[in-house]
Amino acid sequence: MKTIEGRPGILLTLVAAIASSALLTGCQTTIGGQTLPSPDYLTDDVQYFPAGPEFKLTKQVEASRKKAAEKEKMQQGF
């Protein structure tokens, strides 16, 4: 019975398959606390969404206050 060391073609094929799968799929790495998926992150366009207001109904509250102020003004005018 022959071992893998006795067959250099099989050993070379196995090493080439493992190396090519590692090179073609990309490897995860951790840099500065970030887990980066592959070197393609350098060319990826990063989208930035600025933080919005905490209270989502700001315009509605302002409109209702304005309407209440106008109503009060109308009542005082008569």
MOPAC internal coordinates of N, CA, C and O (Angstrom, degrees):
PM7 1SCF
backbone

  N    0.0000 0     0.00 0     0.00 0    0    0    0
  C    1.4479 1     0.00 0     0.00 0    1    0    0
  C    1.5195 1   108.55 1     0.00 0    2    1    0
  O    1.2310 1   121.31 1   -51.36 1    3    2    1
  N    1.3246 1   115.10 1   128.64 1    3    2    1
  C    1.4592 1   119.80 1  -178.34 1    5    3    2
  C    1.5194 1   109.86 1   -92.62 1    6    5    3
  O    1.2310 1   120.73 1   -31.93 1    7    6    5
  N    1.3209 1   116.20 1   148.07 1    7    6    5
  C    1.4638 1   121.37 1   177.41 1    9    7    6
  C    1.5215 1   109.20 1   -96.89 1   10    9    7
  O    1.2310 1   120.79 1    -4.18 1   11   10    9
  N    1.3435 1   116.09 1   175.82 1   11   10    9
  C    1.4674 1   120.85 1  -179.91 1   13   11   10
  C    1.5270 1   110.40 1   -64.55 1   14   13   11
  O    1.2310 1   119.87 1   146.37 1   15   14   13
  N    1.3310 1   117.85 1   -33.63 1   15   14   13
  C    1.4562 1   120.39 1   179.89 1   17   15   14
  C    1.5224 1   110.91 1   -64.13 1   18   17   15
  O    1.2310 1   120.14 1   154.16 1   19   18   17
  N    1.3025 1   117.35 1   -25.84 1   19   18   17
  C    1.4635 1   121.61 1  -179.95 1   21   19   18
  C    1.5172 1   112.35 1   -77.66 1   22   21   19
  O    1.2310 1   119.95 1   165.90 1   23   22   21
  N    1.3131 1   117.70 1   -14.10 1   23   22   21
  C    1.4681 1   121.35 1  -179.28 1   25   23   22
  C    1.5363 1   109.21 1  -119.81 1   26   25   23
  O    1.2310 1   119.53 1   -88.17 1   27   26   25
  N    1.2984 1   118.50 1    91.83 1   27   26   25
  C    1.4652 1   120.55 1  -177.14 1   29   27   26
  C    1.5338 1   112.83 1   -66.70 1   30   29   27
  O    1.2310 1   119.77 1   152.36 1   31   30   29
  N    1.3224 1   118.04 1   -27.64 1   31   30   29
  C    1.4657 1   120.63 1   179.70 1   33   31   30
  C    1.5204 1   111.79 1   -66.23 1   34   33   31
  O    1.2310 1   120.16 1   138.33 1   35   34   33
  N    1.3102 1   117.29 1   -41.67 1   35   34   33
  C    1.4707 1   121.42 1   179.61 1   37   35   34
  C    1.5239 1   109.95 1   -69.00 1   38   37   35
  O    1.2310 1   120.52 1   137.50 1   39   38   37
  N    1.3177 1   116.61 1   -42.50 1   39   38   37
  C    1.4580 1   120.87 1   179.10 1   41   39   38
  C    1.5266 1   111.15 1   -63.72 1   42   41   39
  O    1.2310 1   120.72 1   137.53 1   43   42   41
  N    1.3239 1   116.24 1   -42.47 1   43   42   41
  C    1.4580 1   120.43 1   178.74 1   45   43   42
  C    1.5269 1   111.06 1   -65.59 1   46   45   43
  O    1.2310 1   120.11 1   139.78 1   47   46   45
  N    1.3231 1   117.40 1   -40.22 1   47   46   45
  C    1.4637 1   121.59 1   178.21 1   49   47   46
  C    1.5274 1   110.55 1   -64.72 1   50   49   47
  O    1.2310 1   120.16 1   137.88 1   51   50   49
  N    1.3157 1   117.31 1   -42.12 1   51   50   49
  C    1.4586 1   121.91 1   179.70 1   53   51   50
  C    1.5360 1   110.66 1   -63.68 1   54   53   51
  O    1.2310 1   119.99 1   134.33 1   55   54   53
  N    1.3091 1   117.62 1   -45.67 1   55   54   53
  C    1.4712 1   121.74 1   178.92 1   57   55   54
  C    1.5273 1   110.20 1   -64.40 1   58   57   55
  O    1.2310 1   119.76 1   139.12 1   59   58   57
  N    1.3315 1   118.06 1   -40.88 1   59   58   57
  C    1.4676 1   121.51 1   179.57 1   61   59   58
  C    1.5287 1   110.91 1   -65.60 1   62   61   59
  O    1.2310 1   119.98 1   141.56 1   63   62   61
  N    1.3321 1   117.65 1   -38.44 1   63   62   61
  C    1.4651 1   120.96 1   179.37 1   65   63   62
  C    1.5267 1   110.98 1   -66.46 1   66   65   63
  O    1.2310 1   120.39 1   137.03 1   67   66   65
  N    1.3143 1   116.85 1   -42.97 1   67   66   65
  C    1.4710 1   120.54 1   179.63 1   69   67   66
  C    1.5273 1   110.24 1   -66.65 1   70   69   67
  O    1.2310 1   120.09 1   136.71 1   71   70   69
  N    1.3261 1   117.43 1   -43.29 1   71   70   69
  C    1.4703 1   120.73 1  -179.21 1   73   71   70
  C    1.5218 1   110.81 1   -66.23 1   74   73   71
  O    1.2310 1   119.88 1   137.66 1   75   74   73
  N    1.3198 1   117.84 1   -42.34 1   75   74   73
  C    1.4672 1   119.32 1  -178.58 1   77   75   74
  C    1.5203 1   111.30 1   -69.34 1   78   77   75
  O    1.2310 1   119.73 1   144.35 1   79   78   77
  N    1.3234 1   118.11 1   -35.65 1   79   78   77
  C    1.4648 1   118.76 1   178.21 1   81   79   78
  C    1.5289 1   110.93 1   -67.22 1   82   81   79
  O    1.2310 1   120.04 1   144.40 1   83   82   81
  N    1.3141 1   117.53 1   -35.60 1   83   82   81
  C    1.4654 1   120.33 1   177.85 1   85   83   82
  C    1.5220 1   111.18 1   -70.06 1   86   85   83
  O    1.2310 1   119.93 1   142.91 1   87   86   85
  N    1.3127 1   117.74 1   -37.09 1   87   86   85
  C    1.4628 1   120.88 1  -178.84 1   89   87   86
  C    1.5236 1   112.45 1   -76.39 1   90   89   87
  O    1.2310 1   120.10 1   144.80 1   91   90   89
  N    1.3076 1   117.42 1   -35.20 1   91   90   89
  C    1.4620 1   120.23 1  -175.65 1   93   91   90
  C    1.5236 1   113.47 1   -81.95 1   94   93   91
  O    1.2310 1   119.85 1   150.97 1   95   94   93
  N    1.3097 1   117.88 1   -29.03 1   95   94   93
  C    1.4604 1   119.83 1  -176.89 1   97   95   94
  C    1.5196 1   112.67 1   -89.01 1   98   97   95
  O    1.2310 1   119.32 1   158.46 1   99   98   97
  N    1.3029 1   118.90 1   -21.54 1   99   98   97
  C    1.4582 1   121.15 1  -177.18 1  101   99   98
  C    1.5115 1   109.90 1    83.62 1  102  101   99
  O    1.2310 1   121.10 1   -31.14 1  103  102  101
  N    1.2814 1   115.51 1   148.86 1  103  102  101
  C    1.4577 1   120.21 1  -177.70 1  105  103  102
  C    1.5221 1   109.52 1  -119.03 1  106  105  103
  O    1.2310 1   120.96 1   -33.36 1  107  106  105
  N    1.3043 1   115.76 1   146.64 1  107  106  105
  C    1.4584 1   119.42 1   175.80 1  109  107  106
  C    1.5144 1   108.80 1   -79.59 1  110  109  107
  O    1.2310 1   121.81 1   -34.61 1  111  110  109
  N    1.3134 1   114.14 1   145.39 1  111  110  109
  C    1.4514 1   119.73 1   177.34 1  113  111  110
  C    1.5223 1   108.63 1  -140.54 1  114  113  111
  O    1.2310 1   120.18 1   -24.66 1  115  114  113
  N    1.2952 1   117.25 1   155.34 1  115  114  113
  C    1.4574 1   121.58 1   178.91 1  117  115  114
  C    1.5178 1   108.74 1  -113.97 1  118  117  115
  O    1.2310 1   121.11 1   -60.84 1  119  118  117
  N    1.3355 1   115.48 1   119.16 1  119  118  117
  C    1.4640 1   120.85 1   179.93 1  121  119  118
  C    1.5171 1   107.45 1  -129.76 1  122  121  119
  O    1.2310 1   120.09 1   -60.62 1  123  122  121
  N    1.3016 1   117.44 1   119.38 1  123  122  121
  C    1.4607 1   121.73 1   177.11 1  125  123  122
  C    1.5171 1   113.16 1    62.46 1  126  125  123
  O    1.2310 1   119.67 1  -148.03 1  127  126  125
  N    1.3098 1   118.23 1    31.97 1  127  126  125
  C    1.4581 1   121.20 1   179.14 1  129  127  126
  C    1.5159 1   114.03 1    85.17 1  130  129  127
  O    1.2310 1   119.77 1   177.39 1  131  130  129
  N    1.3339 1   118.05 1    -2.61 1  131  130  129
  C    1.4585 1   121.69 1   177.97 1  133  131  130
  C    1.5174 1   109.44 1  -100.53 1  134  133  131
  O    1.2310 1   120.45 1   -40.64 1  135  134  133
  N    1.3168 1   116.75 1   139.36 1  135  134  133
  C    1.4598 1   120.36 1   173.11 1  137  135  134
  C    1.5162 1   107.31 1   -93.91 1  138  137  135
  O    1.2310 1   120.86 1   -69.41 1  139  138  137
  N    1.3074 1   115.96 1   110.59 1  139  138  137
  C    1.4522 1   121.60 1  -176.67 1  141  139  138
  C    1.5206 1   109.04 1   -99.99 1  142  141  139
  O    1.2310 1   119.64 1   -49.74 1  143  142  141
  N    1.3336 1   118.29 1   130.26 1  143  142  141
  C    1.4509 1   120.94 1  -171.54 1  145  143  142
  C    1.5160 1   114.59 1   -72.01 1  146  145  143
  O    1.2310 1   119.37 1   140.04 1  147  146  145
  N    1.3215 1   118.80 1   -39.96 1  147  146  145
  C    1.4542 1   121.43 1  -178.07 1  149  147  146
  C    1.5208 1   108.02 1  -166.14 1  150  149  147
  O    1.2310 1   120.08 1    -5.20 1  151  150  149
  N    1.3302 1   117.46 1   174.80 1  151  150  149
  C    1.4702 1   118.64 1   178.34 1  153  151  150
  C    1.5221 1   113.46 1   -65.64 1  154  153  151
  O    1.2310 1   118.91 1   169.38 1  155  154  153
  N    1.3156 1   119.69 1   -10.62 1  155  154  153
  C    1.4630 1   122.12 1  -179.74 1  157  155  154
  C    1.5209 1   112.56 1   -69.09 1  158  157  155
  O    1.2310 1   119.54 1   167.56 1  159  158  157
  N    1.3275 1   118.49 1   -12.44 1  159  158  157
  C    1.4568 1   119.63 1  -179.80 1  161  159  158
  C    1.5261 1   111.46 1   -64.79 1  162  161  159
  O    1.2310 1   120.17 1   158.53 1  163  162  161
  N    1.3151 1   117.28 1   -21.47 1  163  162  161
  C    1.4642 1   120.53 1  -179.87 1  165  163  162
  C    1.5267 1   111.63 1   -69.62 1  166  165  163
  O    1.2310 1   119.86 1   151.30 1  167  166  165
  N    1.3270 1   117.87 1   -28.70 1  167  166  165
  C    1.4633 1   121.19 1  -178.69 1  169  167  166
  C    1.5197 1   112.27 1  -101.31 1  170  169  167
  O    1.2310 1   119.52 1   179.17 1  171  170  169
  N    1.3126 1   118.52 1    -0.83 1  171  170  169
  C    1.4561 1   121.70 1  -178.72 1  173  171  170
  C    1.5189 1   110.03 1   -77.65 1  174  173  171
  O    1.2310 1   120.84 1   -41.38 1  175  174  173
  N    1.3542 1   115.99 1   138.62 1  175  174  173
  C    1.4583 1   119.20 1   177.66 1  177  175  174
  C    1.5243 1   109.17 1   -83.09 1  178  177  175
  O    1.2310 1   121.08 1   -58.46 1  179  178  177
  N    1.3114 1   115.54 1   121.54 1  179  178  177
  C    1.4525 1   121.72 1  -176.54 1  181  179  178
  C    1.5235 1   108.41 1   -89.12 1  182  181  179
  O    1.2310 1   120.69 1   -49.73 1  183  182  181
  N    1.3172 1   116.28 1   130.27 1  183  182  181
  C    1.4519 1   120.60 1   178.29 1  185  183  182
  C    1.5228 1   108.43 1   -95.58 1  186  185  183
  O    1.2310 1   121.13 1   -45.28 1  187  186  185
  N    1.3328 1   115.45 1   134.72 1  187  186  185
  C    1.4558 1   120.48 1   179.57 1  189  187  186
  C    1.5199 1   108.47 1  -118.44 1  190  189  187
  O    1.2310 1   120.73 1   -55.59 1  191  190  189
  N    1.2965 1   116.21 1   124.41 1  191  190  189
  C    1.4523 1   122.25 1   176.88 1  193  191  190
  C    1.5192 1   107.51 1  -113.75 1  194  193  191
  O    1.2310 1   119.74 1   -70.24 1  195  194  193
  N    1.3526 1   118.11 1   109.76 1  195  194  193
  C    1.4601 1   119.08 1  -178.62 1  197  195  194
  C    1.5274 1   110.87 1   -65.65 1  198  197  195
  O    1.2310 1   121.22 1   -27.10 1  199  198  197
  N    1.2963 1   115.26 1   152.90 1  199  198  197
  C    1.4643 1   120.52 1  -179.04 1  201  199  198
  C    1.5191 1   109.66 1   -66.96 1  202  201  199
  O    1.2310 1   120.97 1   -45.45 1  203  202  201
  N    1.3075 1   115.76 1   134.55 1  203  202  201
  C    1.4551 1   121.08 1   178.85 1  205  203  202
  C    1.5181 1   110.41 1   -91.36 1  206  205  203
  O    1.2310 1   120.70 1     4.06 1  207  206  205
  N    1.3239 1   116.28 1  -175.94 1  207  206  205
  C    1.4653 1   118.32 1   179.37 1  209  207  206
  C    1.5301 1   111.01 1   -67.92 1  210  209  207
  O    1.2310 1   120.88 1   -31.02 1  211  210  209
  N    1.3141 1   115.92 1   148.98 1  211  210  209
  C    1.4619 1   120.19 1   179.88 1  213  211  210
  C    1.5239 1   110.84 1   -65.06 1  214  213  211
  O    1.2310 1   121.08 1   139.69 1  215  214  213
  N    1.3289 1   115.54 1   -40.31 1  215  214  213
  C    1.4613 1   120.41 1  -179.57 1  217  215  214
  C    1.5173 1   107.33 1   -96.27 1  218  217  215
  O    1.2310 1   120.07 1   -61.37 1  219  218  217
  N    1.3230 1   117.47 1   118.63 1  219  218  217
  C    1.4576 1   122.13 1  -171.23 1  221  219  218
  C    1.5322 1   113.86 1   -77.00 1  222  221  219
  O    1.2310 1   119.41 1   161.44 1  223  222  221
  N    1.3139 1   118.73 1   -18.56 1  223  222  221
  C    1.4621 1   121.25 1  -174.04 1  225  223  222
  C    1.5275 1   112.20 1  -105.11 1  226  225  223
  O    1.2310 1   120.25 1  -140.19 1  227  226  225
  N    1.3263 1   117.12 1    39.81 1  227  226  225
  C    1.4601 1   120.65 1  -175.72 1  229  227  226
  C    1.5248 1   111.82 1   -63.39 1  230  229  227
  O    1.2310 1   120.02 1   136.40 1  231  230  229
  N    1.3204 1   117.57 1   -43.60 1  231  230  229
  C    1.4696 1   120.68 1  -177.87 1  233  231  230
  C    1.5282 1   111.31 1   -66.49 1  234  233  231
  O    1.2310 1   120.58 1   142.24 1  235  234  233
  N    1.3257 1   116.49 1   -37.76 1  235  234  233
  C    1.4654 1   119.72 1   179.62 1  237  235  234
  C    1.5214 1   110.97 1   -66.50 1  238  237  235
  O    1.2310 1   120.06 1   140.04 1  239  238  237
  N    1.3207 1   117.49 1   -39.96 1  239  238  237
  C    1.4639 1   120.88 1   179.42 1  241  239  238
  C    1.5254 1   109.92 1   -66.03 1  242  241  239
  O    1.2310 1   120.52 1   137.75 1  243  242  241
  N    1.3326 1   116.62 1   -42.25 1  243  242  241
  C    1.4687 1   119.78 1   177.88 1  245  243  242
  C    1.5250 1   110.94 1   -62.53 1  246  245  243
  O    1.2310 1   119.94 1   139.15 1  247  246  245
  N    1.3232 1   117.73 1   -40.85 1  247  246  245
  C    1.4693 1   121.19 1   179.70 1  249  247  246
  C    1.5209 1   111.10 1   -65.70 1  250  249  247
  O    1.2310 1   119.99 1   139.39 1  251  250  249
  N    1.3390 1   117.62 1   -40.61 1  251  250  249
  C    1.4688 1   119.30 1  -179.97 1  253  251  250
  C    1.5359 1   111.04 1   -69.48 1  254  253  251
  O    1.2310 1   119.91 1   144.23 1  255  254  253
  N    1.3377 1   117.77 1   -35.77 1  255  254  253
  C    1.4687 1   120.28 1   176.52 1  257  255  254
  C    1.5258 1   110.81 1   -66.46 1  258  257  255
  O    1.2310 1   121.03 1   139.87 1  259  258  257
  N    1.3146 1   115.63 1   -40.13 1  259  258  257
  C    1.4661 1   119.68 1   178.79 1  261  259  258
  C    1.5267 1   110.48 1   -64.65 1  262  261  259
  O    1.2310 1   120.73 1   138.33 1  263  262  261
  N    1.3285 1   116.21 1   -41.67 1  263  262  261
  C    1.4637 1   120.34 1   178.80 1  265  263  262
  C    1.5319 1   110.76 1   -65.09 1  266  265  263
  O    1.2310 1   120.22 1   138.96 1  267  266  265
  N    1.3283 1   117.18 1   -41.04 1  267  266  265
  C    1.4632 1   120.99 1   178.81 1  269  267  266
  C    1.5333 1   110.36 1   -65.11 1  270  269  267
  O    1.2310 1   120.45 1   141.20 1  271  270  269
  N    1.3442 1   116.75 1   -38.80 1  271  270  269
  C    1.4675 1   120.11 1   178.41 1  273  271  270
  C    1.5297 1   110.62 1   -65.98 1  274  273  271
  O    1.2310 1   120.37 1   139.45 1  275  274  273
  N    1.3314 1   116.91 1   -40.55 1  275  274  273
  C    1.4616 1   120.68 1   177.96 1  277  275  274
  C    1.5329 1   110.91 1   -65.61 1  278  277  275
  O    1.2310 1   120.65 1   140.13 1  279  278  277
  N    1.3192 1   116.35 1   -39.87 1  279  278  277
  C    1.4584 1   120.98 1   178.52 1  281  279  278
  C    1.5249 1   110.71 1   -63.05 1  282  281  279
  O    1.2310 1   120.79 1   136.31 1  283  282  281
  N    1.3422 1   116.09 1   -43.69 1  283  282  281
  C    1.4635 1   120.73 1   179.50 1  285  283  282
  C    1.5242 1   110.46 1   -64.99 1  286  285  283
  O    1.2310 1   121.01 1   141.09 1  287  286  285
  N    1.3348 1   115.67 1   -38.91 1  287  286  285
  C    1.4519 1   120.72 1   178.69 1  289  287  286
  C    1.5260 1   110.97 1   -64.42 1  290  289  287
  O    1.2310 1   120.49 1   140.40 1  291  290  289
  N    1.3331 1   116.66 1   -39.60 1  291  290  289
  C    1.4682 1   121.23 1   178.84 1  293  291  290
  C    1.5346 1   110.55 1   -66.13 1  294  293  291
  O    1.2310 1   120.64 1   139.99 1  295  294  293
  N    1.3408 1   116.38 1   -40.01 1  295  294  293
  C    1.4719 1   119.55 1  -179.33 1  297  295  294
  C    1.5352 1   111.18 1   -68.06 1  298  297  295
  O    1.2310 1   120.27 1   144.78 1  299  298  297
  N    1.3228 1   117.08 1   -35.22 1  299  298  297
  C    1.4702 1   120.14 1   178.91 1  301  299  298
  C    1.5376 1   111.01 1   -73.10 1  302  301  299
  O    1.2310 1   121.12 1   152.78 1  303  302  301
  N    1.3212 1   115.46 1   -27.22 1  303  302  301
  C    1.4676 1   119.09 1  -178.19 1  305  303  302
  C    1.5273 1   112.12 1   -71.28 1  306  305  303
  O    1.2310 1   118.99 1   154.70 1  307  306  305
  N    1.2822 1   119.54 1   -25.30 1  307  306  305
  C    1.4817 1   121.46 1  -177.99 1  309  307  306
  C    1.4731 1   112.66 1   -90.99 1  310  309  307
  O    1.2310 1   120.10 1   180.00 1  311  310  309

